[in-house]
Amino acid sequence: MADEYGKSIDYSKTINQLKENLDKAKNMRIRAETRMEQLNKQKQEILKEIEEMGVKPDDLESEIEKLKNSIEEMINEANNMLPMDLIKEGNM
């Protein structure tokens, strides 16, 4: 068989290549679906853990901000409790 430019066309080779590509695409889709299921399951587990900690998922951002502020306050408190003048003198 030849195309309009006189080149020989091997339809069976083309069809086989199409089948291979289709199989690859199917496998990729199956892997993607499986991964999505795993991620959704993981998401649900994380949301459950968050709720068990007494935090609503919608309030997560504000809760993180509260915790950051609390940590910063505790660090500042700890720094203020240190006798820096004695520590500086001890390094001389």
Order of alpha helices (4+ residues) and beta strands (2+ residues): alpha-alpha-alpha
